[in-house]
Amino acid sequence: MRRSLQILSVLVLFLISCQAKKSAKDNVKTKKEISFEDSTDQAIFNSFKEIAKENALDSLALDARVIEVAKMFMQTPYVGGTLESDGKEKLVVNFRELDCTTYLENVVALSKIMQKDNFQDADFLKELEHLRYRNGKLSDYASRLHYFSDWIYENEKKGIVENITARIGGVKYDKTINFMSTHIASYPALKADTSLVKQIQQTEKQINQRNLYYIPEEKIQSIEEKIQNGDLIAITTKIKGLDISHVGIAIKMQNRLHLMNASSRAHKVVISDLPLAEMLQKSKLQSGIMVVRLR
């Protein structure tokens, strides 16, 4: 896109400016008082608005808009665990540093609100909360959709996405999900408030009662033509107790399926060098994919 590099320019300028860095105490305000807690995020969001208007992104079909928005974040640094803290759960907005899930959520939320040509800060905050939390409402740490198969299930109920995995050739994904409740030390919020563990265990119980499907890694290439640009890709894992280890956005390049993603290996948002099928076959811990289409 003509002005996609503007996002990176804004990011660099603000990161080198001491004025962009405020203490947490300075930023304790309600949503009604401000849009974003960090001035850098506000500036980047304003740039998104300008790019959307200049390129008439509201006129694009949703799948095409997803691709264009996803490209705006290219080269943004990868930072894991940006949502995790031992304090009270809050709606975190961070365009400067992304993990794979926050990258995907930002892209989906922005793509949806860009359906109208005059979207505002509050539109994004509302859409992000709606995506990230059970029943679309932030109440506490346990209300966040931590497991991505649960994220898919809940957002399908909301009418935001459709899980097309079974329809395009998926097979039963039989696995017991309990990673969070068996690795409490890895989650600061659970360590700080063990009463949340019971809520997480209840969520895990609900997930384990569902019929989940996935496309095994050796079958991905054979069904690539059924996956479209802008589909959401969730990568299943061989890690015990965990459903999904990575997520990204489907993009076709030279008639092969690749993945746009916030990569811990590349330390930034990239498009995979290898087609997705080959990328998974090189990994010892990844087992296949779930495929989700935005409605």
C-alpha positions as CSV (number, residue, x, y, z in Angstrom):
1,M,0.0,0.0,0.0
2,R,1.0,3.5,-0.7
3,R,1.3,4.7,2.9
4,S,1.8,1.5,4.9
5,L,5.3,2.6,5.8
6,Q,3.8,5.5,7.6
7,I,2.9,3.3,10.5
8,L,6.5,2.2,11.0
9,S,7.7,5.8,10.7
10,V,5.3,6.9,13.4
11,L,6.5,4.0,15.6
12,V,10.2,4.8,15.2
13,L,9.7,8.5,15.9
14,F,7.7,7.9,19.1
15,L,10.0,5.2,20.4
16,I,13.0,7.6,20.3
17,S,11.0,10.3,22.0
18,C,11.1,10.4,25.8
19,Q,7.8,12.3,25.7
20,A,6.0,9.2,24.4
21,K,6.9,7.3,27.5
22,K,4.7,7.9,30.5
23,S,4.6,6.1,33.8
24,A,1.7,3.8,34.6
25,K,0.6,6.2,37.3
26,D,0.3,9.0,34.7
27,N,-1.9,6.8,32.6
28,V,-4.5,5.6,35.1
29,K,-7.6,7.0,33.4
30,T,-11.0,5.6,32.4
31,K,-12.0,4.8,28.8
32,K,-14.3,7.8,28.9
33,E,-11.4,10.1,29.6
34,I,-9.0,8.8,26.9
35,S,-8.9,6.5,24.0
36,F,-5.6,4.9,24.5
37,E,-3.2,5.0,27.4
38,D,-0.1,5.4,25.3
39,S,0.4,8.4,23.0
40,T,2.2,6.3,20.5
41,D,-0.7,3.9,20.1
42,Q,-3.0,6.9,19.6
43,A,-0.7,8.3,16.9
44,I,-0.6,5.0,15.1
45,F,-4.3,4.6,15.3
46,N,-4.7,8.1,13.8
47,S,-2.4,7.0,11.0
48,F,-4.6,4.0,10.4
49,K,-7.6,6.3,10.0
50,E,-5.7,8.4,7.4
51,I,-4.6,5.4,5.5
52,A,-8.1,3.9,5.5
53,K,-9.6,7.1,4.2
54,E,-7.0,7.8,1.5
55,N,-7.2,4.2,0.2
56,A,-11.0,3.9,0.6
57,L,-10.6,0.7,2.6
58,D,-14.3,0.8,3.5
59,S,-15.1,0.0,-0.2
60,L,-13.1,-3.3,-0.1
61,A,-14.6,-6.7,0.6
62,L,-13.8,-7.9,4.1
63,D,-11.2,-10.5,3.1
64,A,-9.3,-7.9,1.0
65,R,-9.5,-5.3,3.8
66,V,-8.1,-7.9,6.2
67,I,-5.0,-8.4,4.0
68,E,-4.4,-4.6,3.6
69,V,-4.8,-4.0,7.4
70,A,-2.5,-7.0,8.2
71,K,0.2,-5.6,5.9
72,M,0.2,-2.3,7.9
73,F,1.8,-4.1,10.8
74,M,4.6,-5.6,8.8
75,Q,8.0,-5.4,10.6
76,T,6.3,-4.4,13.9
77,P,8.4,-6.0,16.8
78,Y,7.3,-9.3,18.3
79,V,7.0,-9.2,22.1
80,G,5.4,-12.1,24.0
81,G,3.0,-11.7,26.9
82,T,1.9,-8.1,26.4
83,L,-1.5,-8.9,27.9
84,E,-0.1,-10.6,31.0
85,S,0.3,-8.9,34.4
86,D,-0.4,-9.7,38.0
87,G,-2.6,-6.7,38.4
88,K,-6.3,-6.1,37.6
89,E,-7.3,-7.2,34.1
90,K,-7.7,-4.3,31.7
91,L,-8.3,-3.8,28.0
92,V,-4.7,-3.6,26.7
93,V,-4.1,-1.7,23.4
94,N,-0.6,-2.0,22.1
95,F,0.2,-1.4,18.4
96,R,3.9,-1.1,19.1
97,E,4.6,-4.6,20.3
98,L,2.6,-7.7,19.2
99,D,2.4,-11.3,19.9
100,C,0.6,-13.6,17.5
101,T,-2.8,-13.3,19.1
102,T,-2.8,-9.5,19.7
103,Y,-1.6,-9.1,16.0
104,L,-4.6,-11.1,14.8
105,E,-7.1,-9.4,17.2
106,N,-5.9,-5.9,16.1
107,V,-6.2,-6.8,12.5
108,V,-9.7,-8.3,12.9
109,A,-11.0,-5.4,15.0
110,L,-9.6,-2.7,12.7
111,S,-10.8,-4.5,9.6
112,K,-14.3,-4.7,11.0
113,I,-14.6,-1.1,12.0
114,M,-13.1,0.1,8.7
115,Q,-16.4,-0.9,7.1
116,K,-17.4,2.7,7.7
117,D,-15.4,5.7,6.5
118,N,-15.6,7.6,9.8
119,F,-14.7,5.2,12.5
120,Q,-13.5,6.5,15.9
121,D,-11.3,5.4,18.8
122,A,-14.3,4.1,20.8
123,D,-15.3,1.9,17.8
124,F,-12.0,0.1,18.0
125,L,-12.0,-0.3,21.8
126,K,-15.5,-1.7,21.7
127,E,-14.7,-4.2,18.9
128,L,-11.5,-5.3,20.6
129,E,-13.2,-6.0,23.9
130,H,-16.0,-7.8,22.0
131,L,-13.4,-10.1,20.4
132,R,-11.1,-10.7,23.3
133,Y,-13.6,-11.5,26.1
134,R,-16.3,-14.1,26.8
135,N,-19.7,-12.7,25.9
136,G,-17.9,-9.6,24.7
137,K,-17.4,-8.1,28.2
138,L,-14.3,-7.7,30.3
139,S,-15.0,-8.7,33.9
140,D,-11.7,-10.3,35.1
141,Y,-8.7,-12.3,34.0
142,A,-10.8,-15.5,33.5
143,S,-13.2,-13.7,31.2
144,R,-10.4,-13.3,28.6
145,L,-10.5,-16.0,25.9
146,H,-7.1,-17.5,26.6
147,Y,-7.4,-20.7,24.7
148,F,-7.7,-20.0,21.0
149,S,-10.1,-22.8,20.2
150,D,-12.3,-21.2,22.9
151,W,-11.8,-17.8,21.1
152,I,-13.0,-19.4,17.9
153,Y,-16.0,-21.0,19.6
154,E,-17.1,-17.8,21.4
155,N,-16.6,-15.6,18.4
156,E,-18.6,-18.0,16.2
157,K,-21.5,-17.7,18.7
158,K,-21.2,-13.9,18.4
159,G,-21.5,-14.2,14.6
160,I,-18.1,-12.8,13.9
161,V,-16.4,-15.9,12.5
162,E,-17.2,-19.3,11.0
163,N,-15.1,-22.3,11.9
164,I,-14.7,-24.0,8.5
165,T,-12.2,-26.6,9.5
166,A,-14.5,-29.6,9.5
167,R,-16.1,-28.5,6.2
168,I,-12.9,-28.3,4.3
169,G,-11.6,-31.7,5.4
170,G,-10.8,-31.5,9.1
171,V,-10.7,-34.6,11.3
172,K,-11.4,-35.0,15.0
173,Y,-8.9,-33.3,17.3
174,D,-8.9,-35.4,20.4
175,K,-6.9,-33.8,23.1
176,T,-7.3,-32.9,26.8
177,I,-6.9,-29.2,27.3
178,N,-5.6,-28.2,30.7
179,F,-2.3,-26.3,30.1
180,M,-3.1,-23.2,32.1
181,S,-4.4,-25.0,35.2
182,T,-1.4,-27.3,35.2
183,H,1.1,-24.5,34.7
184,I,-0.1,-21.8,37.1
185,A,3.5,-20.5,37.7
186,S,3.6,-19.4,34.0
187,Y,0.7,-17.0,34.5
188,P,1.3,-14.0,36.8
189,A,-2.4,-13.4,37.3
190,L,-3.0,-17.0,38.4
191,K,-0.1,-16.9,40.8
192,A,-1.4,-13.6,42.3
193,D,-5.0,-14.8,42.7
194,T,-5.4,-18.6,42.9
195,S,-9.2,-18.2,43.1
196,L,-9.1,-17.6,39.3
197,V,-7.7,-21.1,38.8
198,K,-11.2,-22.7,39.4
199,Q,-12.7,-20.5,36.7
200,I,-9.9,-21.5,34.3
201,Q,-10.6,-25.1,35.1
202,Q,-14.3,-24.7,34.4
203,T,-13.4,-23.2,31.0
204,E,-11.1,-26.1,30.3
205,K,-13.9,-28.5,31.2
206,Q,-16.2,-26.8,28.7
207,I,-13.6,-26.9,26.0
208,N,-13.0,-30.6,26.6
209,Q,-16.7,-31.3,26.1
210,R,-16.7,-29.9,22.6
211,N,-16.0,-31.6,19.3
212,L,-12.9,-30.0,17.9
213,Y,-11.5,-30.6,14.4
214,Y,-8.2,-29.9,12.7
215,I,-6.4,-30.5,9.4
216,P,-3.3,-32.6,10.0
217,E,-0.1,-31.0,8.7
218,E,0.4,-33.7,6.0
219,K,-3.0,-32.8,4.5
220,I,-2.7,-29.1,4.4
221,Q,-1.3,-28.8,0.9
222,S,-4.1,-30.9,-0.5
223,I,-6.8,-28.5,0.8
224,E,-5.0,-25.1,0.2
225,E,-7.4,-24.1,-2.6
226,K,-10.2,-24.1,0.0
227,I,-8.5,-21.5,2.1
228,Q,-8.9,-17.9,1.1
229,N,-6.9,-14.7,1.6
230,G,-7.8,-13.2,5.0
231,D,-8.8,-16.5,6.6
232,L,-7.6,-16.9,10.2
233,I,-5.2,-19.8,10.8
234,A,-4.7,-21.4,14.2
235,I,-1.8,-23.9,14.4
236,T,-2.4,-26.9,16.6
237,T,0.3,-28.3,18.8
238,K,1.8,-31.4,20.2
239,I,2.4,-29.7,23.5
240,K,0.5,-31.6,26.2
241,G,-2.6,-29.8,27.5
242,L,-2.5,-27.0,24.9
243,D,-4.8,-26.6,21.9
244,I,-3.2,-23.9,19.8
245,S,0.4,-22.7,19.8
246,H,0.3,-20.0,17.1
247,V,-2.1,-18.0,15.0
248,G,-1.9,-15.9,11.8
249,I,-3.6,-14.7,8.7
250,A,-3.7,-16.7,5.4
251,I,-2.2,-15.1,2.3
252,K,-1.7,-16.6,-1.1
253,M,1.6,-16.1,-2.8
254,Q,2.4,-17.7,-6.2
255,N,-0.6,-20.0,-5.8
256,R,0.6,-21.3,-2.4
257,L,-0.7,-20.7,1.1
258,H,1.6,-18.6,3.3
259,L,1.1,-17.1,6.8
260,M,1.2,-13.5,7.9
261,N,2.1,-13.6,11.5
262,A,3.8,-12.0,14.5
263,S,6.8,-14.4,14.6
264,S,8.8,-15.1,17.7
265,R,11.5,-16.6,15.5
266,A,11.8,-13.5,13.3
267,H,11.1,-11.2,16.2
268,K,8.6,-9.2,14.1
269,V,5.5,-9.4,11.9
270,V,6.4,-11.2,8.6
271,I,5.0,-13.3,5.9
272,S,6.4,-16.8,6.1
273,D,9.2,-17.6,3.7
274,L,7.9,-21.1,3.2
275,P,4.4,-22.1,2.3
276,L,2.4,-23.0,5.5
277,A,2.4,-26.8,4.8
278,E,6.2,-26.9,4.5
279,M,6.6,-24.6,7.5
280,L,4.6,-26.9,9.7
281,Q,6.4,-30.1,8.5
282,K,9.7,-28.6,9.6
283,S,8.4,-28.1,13.2
284,K,8.5,-30.9,15.7
285,L,5.8,-29.3,17.9
286,Q,3.2,-28.2,15.4
287,S,0.6,-30.8,14.2
288,G,-1.9,-29.1,11.9
289,I,-4.3,-26.2,11.6
290,M,-7.8,-24.9,12.3
291,V,-9.3,-22.5,9.7
292,V,-11.7,-19.7,10.5
293,R,-13.4,-17.3,8.1
294,L,-14.7,-13.8,9.1
295,R,-18.3,-13.2,8.5
